[in-house]
Structures are given as structure tokens and as C-alpha cells.
Amino acid sequence: MLVSINPKLPMRNKAVTRDYYINFLGFNEFGTTDYPEYLMVEKDNIQIHFFLFKGLDTLENYGQLYIRTNQTDTVYRLLSKNKVPIHPNGKLEVKPWGQKEFSLVDPDSNLLTFGQTFP
């Protein structure tokens, strides 16, 4: 019955968000219609949607995604190569709960954590 989930996160500036996700994180824009207050990006098997929220206080944004991957080290290397800052408390490591993961924060303070089960 349920086949996928497409989370929606707030963005303050569509051009900035589009640039970050496409040019730094390697996503592609999804869809052919350009909605001024909405953005959809995709990479591999995931989509993330964004809605315009010009008044977003980034100090009070608790938007978060956990993105599962089967190649955490590769994703980490690619993002490091693109000079994407890693969250100071989200360095690549195996967590006590058995996930190898790292985190970053997008321009609107949405937290993205990439991880996989570690043997």
C-alpha cells in the first residue's frame, strides 16, 4: 500500500536551496513546472520537497531528515570533495546504536543525517 515518503522542509530562498542541493549535494531538480514557492529535488531513490517560508527563524528550525545509504563512506567523501561543511557534532562515526553516520545542516538549518547499519 504505502510506497514512499517525500518529506517537506522549509526554505527561505528557493535559489539558495536549489543551488545547495543541486551543486553541493548532487541532487537533481524534479518536475518540469517551476512553482515560485515550492521546490522538489531527487537523488537515487529519494525526493525532498521544500516550501517557501521567508520568515523562518533558523535558530528555531527543527527540520530533520535521516537518509539511509548503503555507502556512507562514499557519500561522505563526495560531500567533503564538494567542501560541504559537516555538522560539528555530526562527524562520520559509528554510533552506539549501530549506525555509521554523519550530519550536515543546510542553509535553512535543516539537519540531514546520512547513515547505514554498521556490521
Phi and psi restraints in degrees (range 20) as a CNS / XPLOR table:
assign (resid 1 and name C) (resid 2 and name N)
       (resid 2 and name CA) (resid 2 and name C) 1.0 -81.7 20.0 2
assign (resid 2 and name N) (resid 2 and name CA)
       (resid 2 and name C) (resid 3 and name N) 1.0 134.9 20.0 2
assign (resid 2 and name C) (resid 3 and name N)
       (resid 3 and name CA) (resid 3 and name C) 1.0 -120.7 20.0 2
assign (resid 3 and name N) (resid 3 and name CA)
       (resid 3 and name C) (resid 4 and name N) 1.0 -22.7 20.0 2
assign (resid 3 and name C) (resid 4 and name N)
       (resid 4 and name CA) (resid 4 and name C) 1.0 -166.2 20.0 2
assign (resid 4 and name N) (resid 4 and name CA)
       (resid 4 and name C) (resid 5 and name N) 1.0 170.5 20.0 2
assign (resid 4 and name C) (resid 5 and name N)
       (resid 5 and name CA) (resid 5 and name C) 1.0 -134.9 20.0 2
assign (resid 5 and name N) (resid 5 and name CA)
       (resid 5 and name C) (resid 6 and name N) 1.0 136.9 20.0 2
assign (resid 5 and name C) (resid 6 and name N)
       (resid 6 and name CA) (resid 6 and name C) 1.0 -124.2 20.0 2
assign (resid 6 and name N) (resid 6 and name CA)
       (resid 6 and name C) (resid 7 and name N) 1.0 92.6 20.0 2
assign (resid 6 and name C) (resid 7 and name N)
       (resid 7 and name CA) (resid 7 and name C) 1.0 -64.6 20.0 2
assign (resid 7 and name N) (resid 7 and name CA)
       (resid 7 and name C) (resid 8 and name N) 1.0 151.3 20.0 2
assign (resid 7 and name C) (resid 8 and name N)
       (resid 8 and name CA) (resid 8 and name C) 1.0 -113.7 20.0 2
assign (resid 8 and name N) (resid 8 and name CA)
       (resid 8 and name C) (resid 9 and name N) 1.0 129.3 20.0 2
assign (resid 8 and name C) (resid 9 and name N)
       (resid 9 and name CA) (resid 9 and name C) 1.0 -122.3 20.0 2
assign (resid 9 and name N) (resid 9 and name CA)
       (resid 9 and name C) (resid 10 and name N) 1.0 152.2 20.0 2
assign (resid 9 and name C) (resid 10 and name N)
       (resid 10 and name CA) (resid 10 and name C) 1.0 -76.9 20.0 2
assign (resid 10 and name N) (resid 10 and name CA)
       (resid 10 and name C) (resid 11 and name N) 1.0 150.0 20.0 2
assign (resid 10 and name C) (resid 11 and name N)
       (resid 11 and name CA) (resid 11 and name C) 1.0 -138.9 20.0 2
assign (resid 11 and name N) (resid 11 and name CA)
       (resid 11 and name C) (resid 12 and name N) 1.0 145.8 20.0 2
assign (resid 11 and name C) (resid 12 and name N)
       (resid 12 and name CA) (resid 12 and name C) 1.0 -92.4 20.0 2
assign (resid 12 and name N) (resid 12 and name CA)
       (resid 12 and name C) (resid 13 and name N) 1.0 -29.1 20.0 2
assign (resid 12 and name C) (resid 13 and name N)
       (resid 13 and name CA) (resid 13 and name C) 1.0 -144.5 20.0 2
assign (resid 13 and name N) (resid 13 and name CA)
       (resid 13 and name C) (resid 14 and name N) 1.0 114.0 20.0 2
assign (resid 13 and name C) (resid 14 and name N)
       (resid 14 and name CA) (resid 14 and name C) 1.0 -60.3 20.0 2
assign (resid 14 and name N) (resid 14 and name CA)
       (resid 14 and name C) (resid 15 and name N) 1.0 -41.8 20.0 2
assign (resid 14 and name C) (resid 15 and name N)
       (resid 15 and name CA) (resid 15 and name C) 1.0 -63.0 20.0 2
assign (resid 15 and name N) (resid 15 and name CA)
       (resid 15 and name C) (resid 16 and name N) 1.0 -41.8 20.0 2
assign (resid 15 and name C) (resid 16 and name N)
       (resid 16 and name CA) (resid 16 and name C) 1.0 -65.9 20.0 2
assign (resid 16 and name N) (resid 16 and name CA)
       (resid 16 and name C) (resid 17 and name N) 1.0 -45.5 20.0 2
assign (resid 16 and name C) (resid 17 and name N)
       (resid 17 and name CA) (resid 17 and name C) 1.0 -63.3 20.0 2
assign (resid 17 and name N) (resid 17 and name CA)
       (resid 17 and name C) (resid 18 and name N) 1.0 -45.9 20.0 2
assign (resid 17 and name C) (resid 18 and name N)
       (resid 18 and name CA) (resid 18 and name C) 1.0 -58.7 20.0 2
assign (resid 18 and name N) (resid 18 and name CA)
       (resid 18 and name C) (resid 19 and name N) 1.0 -47.2 20.0 2
assign (resid 18 and name C) (resid 19 and name N)
       (resid 19 and name CA) (resid 19 and name C) 1.0 -59.3 20.0 2
assign (resid 19 and name N) (resid 19 and name CA)
       (resid 19 and name C) (resid 20 and name N) 1.0 -46.2 20.0 2
assign (resid 19 and name C) (resid 20 and name N)
       (resid 20 and name CA) (resid 20 and name C) 1.0 -62.4 20.0 2
assign (resid 20 and name N) (resid 20 and name CA)
       (resid 20 and name C) (resid 21 and name N) 1.0 -50.6 20.0 2
assign (resid 20 and name C) (resid 21 and name N)
       (resid 21 and name CA) (resid 21 and name C) 1.0 -71.8 20.0 2
assign (resid 21 and name N) (resid 21 and name CA)
       (resid 21 and name C) (resid 22 and name N) 1.0 -33.4 20.0 2
assign (resid 21 and name C) (resid 22 and name N)
       (resid 22 and name CA) (resid 22 and name C) 1.0 -84.8 20.0 2
assign (resid 22 and name N) (resid 22 and name CA)
       (resid 22 and name C) (resid 23 and name N) 1.0 -51.3 20.0 2
assign (resid 22 and name C) (resid 23 and name N)
       (resid 23 and name CA) (resid 23 and name C) 1.0 -84.4 20.0 2
assign (resid 23 and name N) (resid 23 and name CA)
       (resid 23 and name C) (resid 24 and name N) 1.0 -22.7 20.0 2
assign (resid 23 and name C) (resid 24 and name N)
       (resid 24 and name CA) (resid 24 and name C) 1.0 -106.2 20.0 2
assign (resid 24 and name N) (resid 24 and name CA)
       (resid 24 and name C) (resid 25 and name N) 1.0 -40.1 20.0 2
assign (resid 24 and name C) (resid 25 and name N)
       (resid 25 and name CA) (resid 25 and name C) 1.0 -96.6 20.0 2
assign (resid 25 and name N) (resid 25 and name CA)
       (resid 25 and name C) (resid 26 and name N) 1.0 -10.9 20.0 2
assign (resid 25 and name C) (resid 26 and name N)
       (resid 26 and name CA) (resid 26 and name C) 1.0 83.1 20.0 2
assign (resid 26 and name N) (resid 26 and name CA)
       (resid 26 and name C) (resid 27 and name N) 1.0 20.2 20.0 2
assign (resid 26 and name C) (resid 27 and name N)
       (resid 27 and name CA) (resid 27 and name C) 1.0 -80.9 20.0 2
assign (resid 27 and name N) (resid 27 and name CA)
       (resid 27 and name C) (resid 28 and name N) 1.0 167.1 20.0 2
assign (resid 27 and name C) (resid 28 and name N)
       (resid 28 and name CA) (resid 28 and name C) 1.0 -117.2 20.0 2
assign (resid 28 and name N) (resid 28 and name CA)
       (resid 28 and name C) (resid 29 and name N) 1.0 149.0 20.0 2
assign (resid 28 and name C) (resid 29 and name N)
       (resid 29 and name CA) (resid 29 and name C) 1.0 -72.2 20.0 2
assign (resid 29 and name N) (resid 29 and name CA)
       (resid 29 and name C) (resid 30 and name N) 1.0 139.6 20.0 2
assign (resid 29 and name C) (resid 30 and name N)
       (resid 30 and name CA) (resid 30 and name C) 1.0 -106.6 20.0 2
assign (resid 30 and name N) (resid 30 and name CA)
       (resid 30 and name C) (resid 31 and name N) 1.0 138.3 20.0 2
assign (resid 30 and name C) (resid 31 and name N)
       (resid 31 and name CA) (resid 31 and name C) 1.0 96.0 20.0 2
assign (resid 31 and name N) (resid 31 and name CA)
       (resid 31 and name C) (resid 32 and name N) 1.0 163.6 20.0 2
assign (resid 31 and name C) (resid 32 and name N)
       (resid 32 and name CA) (resid 32 and name C) 1.0 -113.3 20.0 2
assign (resid 32 and name N) (resid 32 and name CA)
       (resid 32 and name C) (resid 33 and name N) 1.0 -9.8 20.0 2
assign (resid 32 and name C) (resid 33 and name N)
       (resid 33 and name CA) (resid 33 and name C) 1.0 -100.1 20.0 2
assign (resid 33 and name N) (resid 33 and name CA)
       (resid 33 and name C) (resid 34 and name N) 1.0 131.6 20.0 2
assign (resid 33 and name C) (resid 34 and name N)
       (resid 34 and name CA) (resid 34 and name C) 1.0 -94.8 20.0 2
assign (resid 34 and name N) (resid 34 and name CA)
       (resid 34 and name C) (resid 35 and name N) 1.0 106.1 20.0 2
assign (resid 34 and name C) (resid 35 and name N)
       (resid 35 and name CA) (resid 35 and name C) 1.0 -92.8 20.0 2
assign (resid 35 and name N) (resid 35 and name CA)
       (resid 35 and name C) (resid 36 and name N) 1.0 127.3 20.0 2
assign (resid 35 and name C) (resid 36 and name N)
       (resid 36 and name CA) (resid 36 and name C) 1.0 -61.4 20.0 2
assign (resid 36 and name N) (resid 36 and name CA)
       (resid 36 and name C) (resid 37 and name N) 1.0 -26.7 20.0 2
assign (resid 36 and name C) (resid 37 and name N)
       (resid 37 and name CA) (resid 37 and name C) 1.0 -114.7 20.0 2
assign (resid 37 and name N) (resid 37 and name CA)
       (resid 37 and name C) (resid 38 and name N) 1.0 18.4 20.0 2
assign (resid 37 and name C) (resid 38 and name N)
       (resid 38 and name CA) (resid 38 and name C) 1.0 -147.7 20.0 2
assign (resid 38 and name N) (resid 38 and name CA)
       (resid 38 and name C) (resid 39 and name N) 1.0 143.8 20.0 2
assign (resid 38 and name C) (resid 39 and name N)
       (resid 39 and name CA) (resid 39 and name C) 1.0 -141.1 20.0 2
assign (resid 39 and name N) (resid 39 and name CA)
       (resid 39 and name C) (resid 40 and name N) 1.0 138.8 20.0 2
assign (resid 39 and name C) (resid 40 and name N)
       (resid 40 and name CA) (resid 40 and name C) 1.0 -127.2 20.0 2
assign (resid 40 and name N) (resid 40 and name CA)
       (resid 40 and name C) (resid 41 and name N) 1.0 131.1 20.0 2
assign (resid 40 and name C) (resid 41 and name N)
       (resid 41 and name CA) (resid 41 and name C) 1.0 -127.7 20.0 2
assign (resid 41 and name N) (resid 41 and name CA)
       (resid 41 and name C) (resid 42 and name N) 1.0 156.2 20.0 2
assign (resid 41 and name C) (resid 42 and name N)
       (resid 42 and name CA) (resid 42 and name C) 1.0 -144.9 20.0 2
assign (resid 42 and name N) (resid 42 and name CA)
       (resid 42 and name C) (resid 43 and name N) 1.0 153.6 20.0 2
assign (resid 42 and name C) (resid 43 and name N)
       (resid 43 and name CA) (resid 43 and name C) 1.0 -153.8 20.0 2
assign (resid 43 and name N) (resid 43 and name CA)
       (resid 43 and name C) (resid 44 and name N) 1.0 130.7 20.0 2
assign (resid 43 and name C) (resid 44 and name N)
       (resid 44 and name CA) (resid 44 and name C) 1.0 52.0 20.0 2
assign (resid 44 and name N) (resid 44 and name CA)
       (resid 44 and name C) (resid 45 and name N) 1.0 -116.3 20.0 2
assign (resid 44 and name C) (resid 45 and name N)
       (resid 45 and name CA) (resid 45 and name C) 1.0 -106.6 20.0 2
assign (resid 45 and name N) (resid 45 and name CA)
       (resid 45 and name C) (resid 46 and name N) 1.0 17.1 20.0 2
assign (resid 45 and name C) (resid 46 and name N)
       (resid 46 and name CA) (resid 46 and name C) 1.0 -124.3 20.0 2
assign (resid 46 and name N) (resid 46 and name CA)
       (resid 46 and name C) (resid 47 and name N) 1.0 152.5 20.0 2
assign (resid 46 and name C) (resid 47 and name N)
       (resid 47 and name CA) (resid 47 and name C) 1.0 -127.2 20.0 2
assign (resid 47 and name N) (resid 47 and name CA)
       (resid 47 and name C) (resid 48 and name N) 1.0 143.3 20.0 2
assign (resid 47 and name C) (resid 48 and name N)
       (resid 48 and name CA) (resid 48 and name C) 1.0 -126.1 20.0 2
assign (resid 48 and name N) (resid 48 and name CA)
       (resid 48 and name C) (resid 49 and name N) 1.0 133.9 20.0 2
assign (resid 48 and name C) (resid 49 and name N)
       (resid 49 and name CA) (resid 49 and name C) 1.0 -109.3 20.0 2
assign (resid 49 and name N) (resid 49 and name CA)
       (resid 49 and name C) (resid 50 and name N) 1.0 150.3 20.0 2
assign (resid 49 and name C) (resid 50 and name N)
       (resid 50 and name CA) (resid 50 and name C) 1.0 -132.1 20.0 2
assign (resid 50 and name N) (resid 50 and name CA)
       (resid 50 and name C) (resid 51 and name N) 1.0 141.6 20.0 2
assign (resid 50 and name C) (resid 51 and name N)
       (resid 51 and name CA) (resid 51 and name C) 1.0 -119.2 20.0 2
assign (resid 51 and name N) (resid 51 and name CA)
       (resid 51 and name C) (resid 52 and name N) 1.0 144.3 20.0 2
assign (resid 51 and name C) (resid 52 and name N)
       (resid 52 and name CA) (resid 52 and name C) 1.0 -70.3 20.0 2
assign (resid 52 and name N) (resid 52 and name CA)
       (resid 52 and name C) (resid 53 and name N) 1.0 128.7 20.0 2
assign (resid 52 and name C) (resid 53 and name N)
       (resid 53 and name CA) (resid 53 and name C) 1.0 -143.2 20.0 2
assign (resid 53 and name N) (resid 53 and name CA)
       (resid 53 and name C) (resid 54 and name N) 1.0 80.4 20.0 2
assign (resid 53 and name C) (resid 54 and name N)
       (resid 54 and name CA) (resid 54 and name C) 1.0 -60.1 20.0 2
assign (resid 54 and name N) (resid 54 and name CA)
       (resid 54 and name C) (resid 55 and name N) 1.0 -30.1 20.0 2
assign (resid 54 and name C) (resid 55 and name N)
       (resid 55 and name CA) (resid 55 and name C) 1.0 -88.8 20.0 2
assign (resid 55 and name N) (resid 55 and name CA)
       (resid 55 and name C) (resid 56 and name N) 1.0 13.1 20.0 2
assign (resid 55 and name C) (resid 56 and name N)
       (resid 56 and name CA) (resid 56 and name C) 1.0 -59.8 20.0 2
assign (resid 56 and name N) (resid 56 and name CA)
       (resid 56 and name C) (resid 57 and name N) 1.0 127.2 20.0 2
assign (resid 56 and name C) (resid 57 and name N)
       (resid 57 and name CA) (resid 57 and name C) 1.0 -92.1 20.0 2
assign (resid 57 and name N) (resid 57 and name CA)
       (resid 57 and name C) (resid 58 and name N) 1.0 108.5 20.0 2
assign (resid 57 and name C) (resid 58 and name N)
       (resid 58 and name CA) (resid 58 and name C) 1.0 -64.2 20.0 2
assign (resid 58 and name N) (resid 58 and name CA)
       (resid 58 and name C) (resid 59 and name N) 1.0 -20.2 20.0 2
assign (resid 58 and name C) (resid 59 and name N)
       (resid 59 and name CA) (resid 59 and name C) 1.0 -76.9 20.0 2
assign (resid 59 and name N) (resid 59 and name CA)
       (resid 59 and name C) (resid 60 and name N) 1.0 -13.2 20.0 2
assign (resid 59 and name C) (resid 60 and name N)
       (resid 60 and name CA) (resid 60 and name C) 1.0 -119.3 20.0 2
assign (resid 60 and name N) (resid 60 and name CA)
       (resid 60 and name C) (resid 61 and name N) 1.0 15.3 20.0 2
assign (resid 60 and name C) (resid 61 and name N)
       (resid 61 and name CA) (resid 61 and name C) 1.0 -89.1 20.0 2
assign (resid 61 and name N) (resid 61 and name CA)
       (resid 61 and name C) (resid 62 and name N) 1.0 122.1 20.0 2
assign (resid 61 and name C) (resid 62 and name N)
       (resid 62 and name CA) (resid 62 and name C) 1.0 -111.0 20.0 2
assign (resid 62 and name N) (resid 62 and name CA)
       (resid 62 and name C) (resid 63 and name N) 1.0 21.7 20.0 2
assign (resid 62 and name C) (resid 63 and name N)
       (resid 63 and name CA) (resid 63 and name C) 1.0 -62.2 20.0 2
assign (resid 63 and name N) (resid 63 and name CA)
       (resid 63 and name C) (resid 64 and name N) 1.0 129.9 20.0 2
assign (resid 63 and name C) (resid 64 and name N)
       (resid 64 and name CA) (resid 64 and name C) 1.0 -144.6 20.0 2
assign (resid 64 and name N) (resid 64 and name CA)
       (resid 64 and name C) (resid 65 and name N) 1.0 144.8 20.0 2
assign (resid 64 and name C) (resid 65 and name N)
       (resid 65 and name CA) (resid 65 and name C) 1.0 -132.7 20.0 2
assign (resid 65 and name N) (resid 65 and name CA)
       (resid 65 and name C) (resid 66 and name N) 1.0 142.8 20.0 2
assign (resid 65 and name C) (resid 66 and name N)
       (resid 66 and name CA) (resid 66 and name C) 1.0 -111.5 20.0 2
assign (resid 66 and name N) (resid 66 and name CA)
       (resid 66 and name C) (resid 67 and name N) 1.0 114.6 20.0 2
assign (resid 66 and name C) (resid 67 and name N)
       (resid 67 and name CA) (resid 67 and name C) 1.0 -105.8 20.0 2
assign (resid 67 and name N) (resid 67 and name CA)
       (resid 67 and name C) (resid 68 and name N) 1.0 114.1 20.0 2
assign (resid 67 and name C) (resid 68 and name N)
       (resid 68 and name CA) (resid 68 and name C) 1.0 -79.9 20.0 2
assign (resid 68 and name N) (resid 68 and name CA)
       (resid 68 and name C) (resid 69 and name N) 1.0 140.3 20.0 2
assign (resid 68 and name C) (resid 69 and name N)
       (resid 69 and name CA) (resid 69 and name C) 1.0 -137.7 20.0 2
assign (resid 69 and name N) (resid 69 and name CA)
       (resid 69 and name C) (resid 70 and name N) 1.0 160.4 20.0 2
assign (resid 69 and name C) (resid 70 and name N)
       (resid 70 and name CA) (resid 70 and name C) 1.0 -107.4 20.0 2
assign (resid 70 and name N) (resid 70 and name CA)
       (resid 70 and name C) (resid 71 and name N) 1.0 9.4 20.0 2
assign (resid 70 and name C) (resid 71 and name N)
       (resid 71 and name CA) (resid 71 and name C) 1.0 -145.2 20.0 2
assign (resid 71 and name N) (resid 71 and name CA)
       (resid 71 and name C) (resid 72 and name N) 1.0 61.4 20.0 2
assign (resid 71 and name C) (resid 72 and name N)
       (resid 72 and name CA) (resid 72 and name C) 1.0 -56.7 20.0 2
assign (resid 72 and name N) (resid 72 and name CA)
       (resid 72 and name C) (resid 73 and name N) 1.0 -44.3 20.0 2
assign (resid 72 and name C) (resid 73 and name N)
       (resid 73 and name CA) (resid 73 and name C) 1.0 -60.4 20.0 2
assign (resid 73 and name N) (resid 73 and name CA)
       (resid 73 and name C) (resid 74 and name N) 1.0 -42.3 20.0 2
assign (resid 73 and name C) (resid 74 and name N)
       (resid 74 and name CA) (resid 74 and name C) 1.0 -65.5 20.0 2
assign (resid 74 and name N) (resid 74 and name CA)
       (resid 74 and name C) (resid 75 and name N) 1.0 -45.1 20.0 2
assign (resid 74 and name C) (resid 75 and name N)
       (resid 75 and name CA) (resid 75 and name C) 1.0 -60.6 20.0 2
assign (resid 75 and name N) (resid 75 and name CA)
       (resid 75 and name C) (resid 76 and name N) 1.0 -44.4 20.0 2
assign (resid 75 and name C) (resid 76 and name N)
       (resid 76 and name CA) (resid 76 and name C) 1.0 -60.1 20.0 2
assign (resid 76 and name N) (resid 76 and name CA)
       (resid 76 and name C) (resid 77 and name N) 1.0 -45.8 20.0 2
assign (resid 76 and name C) (resid 77 and name N)
       (resid 77 and name CA) (resid 77 and name C) 1.0 -62.3 20.0 2
assign (resid 77 and name N) (resid 77 and name CA)
       (resid 77 and name C) (resid 78 and name N) 1.0 -43.7 20.0 2
assign (resid 77 and name C) (resid 78 and name N)
       (resid 78 and name CA) (resid 78 and name C) 1.0 -62.6 20.0 2
assign (resid 78 and name N) (resid 78 and name CA)
       (resid 78 and name C) (resid 79 and name N) 1.0 -43.3 20.0 2
assign (resid 78 and name C) (resid 79 and name N)
       (resid 79 and name CA) (resid 79 and name C) 1.0 -69.4 20.0 2
assign (resid 79 and name N) (resid 79 and name CA)
       (resid 79 and name C) (resid 80 and name N) 1.0 -37.0 20.0 2
assign (resid 79 and name C) (resid 80 and name N)
       (resid 80 and name CA) (resid 80 and name C) 1.0 -63.8 20.0 2
assign (resid 80 and name N) (resid 80 and name CA)
       (resid 80 and name C) (resid 81 and name N) 1.0 -40.1 20.0 2
assign (resid 80 and name C) (resid 81 and name N)
       (resid 81 and name CA) (resid 81 and name C) 1.0 -60.8 20.0 2
assign (resid 81 and name N) (resid 81 and name CA)
       (resid 81 and name C) (resid 82 and name N) 1.0 -35.0 20.0 2
assign (resid 81 and name C) (resid 82 and name N)
       (resid 82 and name CA) (resid 82 and name C) 1.0 -84.4 20.0 2
assign (resid 82 and name N) (resid 82 and name CA)
       (resid 82 and name C) (resid 83 and name N) 1.0 6.3 20.0 2
assign (resid 82 and name C) (resid 83 and name N)
       (resid 83 and name CA) (resid 83 and name C) 1.0 60.7 20.0 2
assign (resid 83 and name N) (resid 83 and name CA)
       (resid 83 and name C) (resid 84 and name N) 1.0 35.2 20.0 2
assign (resid 83 and name C) (resid 84 and name N)
       (resid 84 and name CA) (resid 84 and name C) 1.0 -79.2 20.0 2
assign (resid 84 and name N) (resid 84 and name CA)
       (resid 84 and name C) (resid 85 and name N) 1.0 120.8 20.0 2
assign (resid 84 and name C) (resid 85 and name N)
       (resid 85 and name CA) (resid 85 and name C) 1.0 -65.0 20.0 2
assign (resid 85 and name N) (resid 85 and name CA)
       (resid 85 and name C) (resid 86 and name N) 1.0 134.9 20.0 2
assign (resid 85 and name C) (resid 86 and name N)
       (resid 86 and name CA) (resid 86 and name C) 1.0 -90.1 20.0 2
assign (resid 86 and name N) (resid 86 and name CA)
       (resid 86 and name C) (resid 87 and name N) 1.0 142.2 20.0 2
assign (resid 86 and name C) (resid 87 and name N)
       (resid 87 and name CA) (resid 87 and name C) 1.0 -57.8 20.0 2
assign (resid 87 and name N) (resid 87 and name CA)
       (resid 87 and name C) (resid 88 and name N) 1.0 135.5 20.0 2
assign (resid 87 and name C) (resid 88 and name N)
       (resid 88 and name CA) (resid 88 and name C) 1.0 -56.2 20.0 2
assign (resid 88 and name N) (resid 88 and name CA)
       (resid 88 and name C) (resid 89 and name N) 1.0 -30.2 20.0 2
assign (resid 88 and name C) (resid 89 and name N)
       (resid 89 and name CA) (resid 89 and name C) 1.0 -99.7 20.0 2
assign (resid 89 and name N) (resid 89 and name CA)
       (resid 89 and name C) (resid 90 and name N) 1.0 12.1 20.0 2
assign (resid 89 and name C) (resid 90 and name N)
       (resid 90 and name CA) (resid 90 and name C) 1.0 -125.2 20.0 2
assign (resid 90 and name N) (resid 90 and name CA)
       (resid 90 and name C) (resid 91 and name N) 1.0 35.0 20.0 2
assign (resid 90 and name C) (resid 91 and name N)
       (resid 91 and name CA) (resid 91 and name C) 1.0 -63.9 20.0 2
assign (resid 91 and name N) (resid 91 and name CA)
       (resid 91 and name C) (resid 92 and name N) 1.0 158.6 20.0 2
assign (resid 91 and name C) (resid 92 and name N)
       (resid 92 and name CA) (resid 92 and name C) 1.0 -66.3 20.0 2
assign (resid 92 and name N) (resid 92 and name CA)
       (resid 92 and name C) (resid 93 and name N) 1.0 119.3 20.0 2
assign (resid 92 and name C) (resid 93 and name N)
       (resid 93 and name CA) (resid 93 and name C) 1.0 -165.0 20.0 2
assign (resid 93 and name N) (resid 93 and name CA)
       (resid 93 and name C) (resid 94 and name N) 1.0 164.2 20.0 2
assign (resid 93 and name C) (resid 94 and name N)
       (resid 94 and name CA) (resid 94 and name C) 1.0 -87.1 20.0 2
assign (resid 94 and name N) (resid 94 and name CA)
       (resid 94 and name C) (resid 95 and name N) 1.0 123.6 20.0 2
assign (resid 94 and name C) (resid 95 and name N)
       (resid 95 and name CA) (resid 95 and name C) 1.0 -86.0 20.0 2
assign (resid 95 and name N) (resid 95 and name CA)
       (resid 95 and name C) (resid 96 and name N) 1.0 159.4 20.0 2
assign (resid 95 and name C) (resid 96 and name N)
       (resid 96 and name CA) (resid 96 and name C) 1.0 -58.1 20.0 2
assign (resid 96 and name N) (resid 96 and name CA)
       (resid 96 and name C) (resid 97 and name N) 1.0 -23.0 20.0 2
assign (resid 96 and name C) (resid 97 and name N)
       (resid 97 and name CA) (resid 97 and name C) 1.0 -87.9 20.0 2
assign (resid 97 and name N) (resid 97 and name CA)
       (resid 97 and name C) (resid 98 and name N) 1.0 10.2 20.0 2
assign (resid 97 and name C) (resid 98 and name N)
       (resid 98 and name CA) (resid 98 and name C) 1.0 85.5 20.0 2
assign (resid 98 and name N) (resid 98 and name CA)
       (resid 98 and name C) (resid 99 and name N) 1.0 17.7 20.0 2
assign (resid 98 and name C) (resid 99 and name N)
       (resid 99 and name CA) (resid 99 and name C) 1.0 -110.4 20.0 2
assign (resid 99 and name N) (resid 99 and name CA)
       (resid 99 and name C) (resid 100 and name N) 1.0 135.6 20.0 2
assign (resid 99 and name C) (resid 100 and name N)
       (resid 100 and name CA) (resid 100 and name C) 1.0 -93.1 20.0 2
assign (resid 100 and name N) (resid 100 and name CA)
       (resid 100 and name C) (resid 101 and name N) 1.0 117.5 20.0 2
assign (resid 100 and name C) (resid 101 and name N)
       (resid 101 and name CA) (resid 101 and name C) 1.0 -152.0 20.0 2
assign (resid 101 and name N) (resid 101 and name CA)
       (resid 101 and name C) (resid 102 and name N) 1.0 165.9 20.0 2
assign (resid 101 and name C) (resid 102 and name N)
       (resid 102 and name CA) (resid 102 and name C) 1.0 -149.5 20.0 2
assign (resid 102 and name N) (resid 102 and name CA)
       (resid 102 and name C) (resid 103 and name N) 1.0 163.5 20.0 2
assign (resid 102 and name C) (resid 103 and name N)
       (resid 103 and name CA) (resid 103 and name C) 1.0 -133.8 20.0 2
assign (resid 103 and name N) (resid 103 and name CA)
       (resid 103 and name C) (resid 104 and name N) 1.0 155.0 20.0 2
assign (resid 103 and name C) (resid 104 and name N)
       (resid 104 and name CA) (resid 104 and name C) 1.0 -143.4 20.0 2
assign (resid 104 and name N) (resid 104 and name CA)
       (resid 104 and name C) (resid 105 and name N) 1.0 166.2 20.0 2
assign (resid 104 and name C) (resid 105 and name N)
       (resid 105 and name CA) (resid 105 and name C) 1.0 -121.8 20.0 2
assign (resid 105 and name N) (resid 105 and name CA)
       (resid 105 and name C) (resid 106 and name N) 1.0 129.5 20.0 2
assign (resid 105 and name C) (resid 106 and name N)
       (resid 106 and name CA) (resid 106 and name C) 1.0 -80.4 20.0 2
assign (resid 106 and name N) (resid 106 and name CA)
       (resid 106 and name C) (resid 107 and name N) 1.0 177.3 20.0 2
assign (resid 106 and name C) (resid 107 and name N)
       (resid 107 and name CA) (resid 107 and name C) 1.0 -59.6 20.0 2
assign (resid 107 and name N) (resid 107 and name CA)
       (resid 107 and name C) (resid 108 and name N) 1.0 -16.3 20.0 2
assign (resid 107 and name C) (resid 108 and name N)
       (resid 108 and name CA) (resid 108 and name C) 1.0 -107.1 20.0 2
assign (resid 108 and name N) (resid 108 and name CA)
       (resid 108 and name C) (resid 109 and name N) 1.0 14.9 20.0 2
assign (resid 108 and name C) (resid 109 and name N)
       (resid 109 and name CA) (resid 109 and name C) 1.0 68.0 20.0 2
assign (resid 109 and name N) (resid 109 and name CA)
       (resid 109 and name C) (resid 110 and name N) 1.0 25.6 20.0 2
assign (resid 109 and name C) (resid 110 and name N)
       (resid 110 and name CA) (resid 110 and name C) 1.0 -79.3 20.0 2
assign (resid 110 and name N) (resid 110 and name CA)
       (resid 110 and name C) (resid 111 and name N) 1.0 127.4 20.0 2
assign (resid 110 and name C) (resid 111 and name N)
       (resid 111 and name CA) (resid 111 and name C) 1.0 -87.2 20.0 2
assign (resid 111 and name N) (resid 111 and name CA)
       (resid 111 and name C) (resid 112 and name N) 1.0 125.2 20.0 2
assign (resid 111 and name C) (resid 112 and name N)
       (resid 112 and name CA) (resid 112 and name C) 1.0 -113.7 20.0 2
assign (resid 112 and name N) (resid 112 and name CA)
       (resid 112 and name C) (resid 113 and name N) 1.0 122.0 20.0 2
assign (resid 112 and name C) (resid 113 and name N)
       (resid 113 and name CA) (resid 113 and name C) 1.0 -113.6 20.0 2
assign (resid 113 and name N) (resid 113 and name CA)
       (resid 113 and name C) (resid 114 and name N) 1.0 129.2 20.0 2
assign (resid 113 and name C) (resid 114 and name N)
       (resid 114 and name CA) (resid 114 and name C) 1.0 -108.4 20.0 2
assign (resid 114 and name N) (resid 114 and name CA)
       (resid 114 and name C) (resid 115 and name N) 1.0 130.5 20.0 2
assign (resid 114 and name C) (resid 115 and name N)
       (resid 115 and name CA) (resid 115 and name C) 1.0 -159.4 20.0 2
assign (resid 115 and name N) (resid 115 and name CA)
       (resid 115 and name C) (resid 116 and name N) 1.0 163.4 20.0 2
assign (resid 115 and name C) (resid 116 and name N)
       (resid 116 and name CA) (resid 116 and name C) 1.0 -145.8 20.0 2
assign (resid 116 and name N) (resid 116 and name CA)
       (resid 116 and name C) (resid 117 and name N) 1.0 156.1 20.0 2
assign (resid 116 and name C) (resid 117 and name N)
       (resid 117 and name CA) (resid 117 and name C) 1.0 -65.6 20.0 2
assign (resid 117 and name N) (resid 117 and name CA)
       (resid 117 and name C) (resid 118 and name N) 1.0 133.1 20.0 2
assign (resid 117 and name C) (resid 118 and name N)
       (resid 118 and name CA) (resid 118 and name C) 1.0 -103.0 20.0 2
assign (resid 118 and name N) (resid 118 and name CA)
       (resid 118 and name C) (resid 119 and name N) 1.0 131.7 20.0 2
